Amino acid sequence: MTEHGPSRQDTSSPVKTGMVWIVGHASRFLPVAIVAVVGALTWQAVRQVHPRDVVMVLHGMQAPWLIAAAVLTVLNIGVMGLYDLMAFRHTRARPRERWQYGAVAFAWSNFLTLGPFAGPAIRFWLYKRSVEHRSDLETGVLSISIAFASGLGGWTVAALVTPASGGLLHTTLIAAIAAVTVYLLVFAARLIAFRIERFDDIDPRPQAAIGPAFIGWLDWFLASLAFVACLRSTGAAISAVASTRSFFFGQAIGLASLIPGGFGSSDAFWIAHLPLAVGVTTGALVAYRLVYYIVPWAAASLVLLSWATRRASRRVELARRMVAGLVAAGGGLMLLSTSTRALSPRLDMLEKIVPLPIVEVSHVAAALTGVLLLVLARGLAKGYRAALGATIGVLLLAAVSSVLKGLDYEEAVILTGLAVAAWSQAPLFDRPSGGPWFTARDLAVAALALFLFLGFGAFTYRLTPASLERVRFVGYRFERGRYLRTAGTLAIAVTAGALYVLLRVSVGFTRLREDEIDRTLELHAAIGQGTSAMMVANGDKAVFRFGDRGFCLYRTIGPYLVVFADPSVASGDDRADFLNALFAFAAEIDRRPLFYQISLEWIPPLHDRGYAFFKLGEEAHVPLRQVSSDGPQGKLYRQILRRGERDGLQFRVLAPFEIEAVMPELRAISDDWLEAKGTRERQFSIGFFDEAYVRRFPCAIVERHGRVVAFANLLRGPRRQELSIDLMRYRSEGPHAMDFLFASLLFYGKELGFERFNLGMAPLASVGRFQGAHARERLANLLFQHGENWYNFQGLRFYKAKFDPVWMPRYMAYQNAWEWPAAITNVSALVAGGWANVMRGKPQNG
């Protein structure tokens, strides 16, 4: 056994260890150190910045120079696209695509870092269809980074080695030195990269460096000109050479600080170094950041969003909501703008150039567009094409109104930008609106907007009851009266919209035609299971058909398309396709699918689509093979049948053609039953008395001395899997015949060879019994235990339990967990036959 001696101690000095640690962790503290140094050196200058001075500078900026800065920025972004055009020639992307990708990637990443250093991830995503492997793009990304960084380095070196002042000749000399330096830096960097095995695809030849060097040189040259134009827009006289030198020094500091866009570090240097008043410099920098960074980033974000939604349709919904949110923000901006006072100097100018009637009308129009934009935002979120067109028009009208009501050009620019942004995302909004899609929710949005407008305006104008008299005063300076008139007009407009929404004739449900019912029953016989779908014959439900592969029964109410019971599909493999088709249909009519009384079989596919579930209760299924009048297990049935015989009850089943002869008796029994129960007919999930419905299926009756005392229509499921009843009524006087009817039906079904008898639902049975259950289901359990005054929950469960059924859980499925109260309320209204019947009468007790 070999014995190891003690290990050698590390003899490295603490200094050496510390140096290694500093080098290894430099990226963590270097940005902080640079910002701290820049901050210490420039603090005295930065602390002199006053917001009021900056605002004055911004208001006094010269538009021609700002336009020049914007044009130079556009040219610069176009040049940035040339990086990709040259660097990714080896990909399958077309030249125009490469230029577009490069321009958009630079415009987006400039705001987040400097140039391409936040761009690799974007480029890997943009070019992933044009290459076989992501590694094929690494050389191109490196080439772009070299050209971009060399451009900054070359111009910075040229600024360092030349004086800070000079004429045209001196400026030309700086440009020439920069060009040579950029080329040398690009060539040297590419040569070094070529020697690295990972980047041996890069071209190291001297002539190959000319193109990237020229692009990098021109890119930074245009960027410096945009910076100078923003400085000149303040009206300050400053040497172009001096401002250019400061620009490159500041950009180098921003790059070294690793702060996105050099925000803060570069700005602090410029504020302290430029020979201008700090307020003037800060105002120019605000304009520069907005023109050169923020606006291109916003435009690039919209383009990237459009590309993303085209490549992945699942992002369409998110993109629609983002655009809708921006439009809603524009509506809020208009409401705030019209409920605040205008700037006094602008009112002076407005009085000279805009007639008073136009000012008055524009103020009202601006407020109305604010409300309309909030309402239209909901249409955009739903993807309606008509909402997009209306939104663009309203945004442009709002922009014009902003200028005419108070020369608020800031709002006009923002609103015009929003119109362009919405127009750029036109492919997202491809849903046709099949009719008026304004609902009570839109009315609530408009009412809330009016409330906020009134509240904010009352605070801004310090309104009192005495102030209301000023509504009669008209003039440029009578802003309070103008606000009051606008508020009144807005209130009238919202009221008119409310009347339109509340009083318009809704599209009523049209009873299914007999041929449609026949086709549905035939399809159910071929592919269906159970008997729930046979309730289509009641005519109170619509049918969604998926060819011959599936169908479901549904009704619409409020925002929901409510599917009743399990959909019927030809096979389990058809479920996904069926749901896709159903969801597409629901989207066309602007409804959210809600599934009512579904079984465990449909929970997995709906769970995969993000649905939440609420247990409604349990359905009682009696296996007919266990029904017998023999032995101990048959004691209950023997007692029921003997009692019926003593009472003179007789059971028989009428064929459909025999029902017409007893129809008056059946009608009388139904009316008596409803009166005795103190209830009215329900629908959707419960059958109601309709002569056409009763005549369609066999009918089980119980007679006493030749007089019908109870009846129930029979639903015979496909392939004798299930027998059930739907409409069940009995006379209030005389012997209780329901036990006899049920027992007779169980033996009747067994004799015909049916597998089970469906006794129907026991609402809220076994719901929320356990401690870990959802709070909403524990609340339902309290209703089950203590709600006998409203519904015979426990009695119904106890009655059906005596037939020893198998209890099958039934659920309601809805898209958002928080919306279960609304879902239950809407379904309750559907079952009750309308909202007017929800709170009327005594519920049906079975």
Helices and strands as residue ranges (DSSP letters): H 14-24, H 26-46, H 51-59, H 63-87, H 95-112, G 115-118, H 120-126, G 134-137, H 138-161, H 168-194, G 197-199, G 206-209, H 210-232, H 240-257, G 260-262, H 265-273, H 278-288, I 289-294, H 295-311, G 313-315, H 316-338, H 344-353, H 356-382, H 385-406, H 409-424, G 426-428, H 440-461, G 465-472, H 479-503, H 514-527, G 532-538, E 542-545, E 550-557, E 560-569, G 572-574, H 575-588, E 592-598, G 600-602, H 603-607, E 612-623, G 624-626, G 632-634, H 635-646, E 649-654, G 656-662, H 663-677, H 691-696, E 699-704, E 707-716, G 718-720, E 722-730, H 738-752, E 756-763, H 775-786, H 793-801, E 806-814, G 817-819, H 820-832, G 835-837
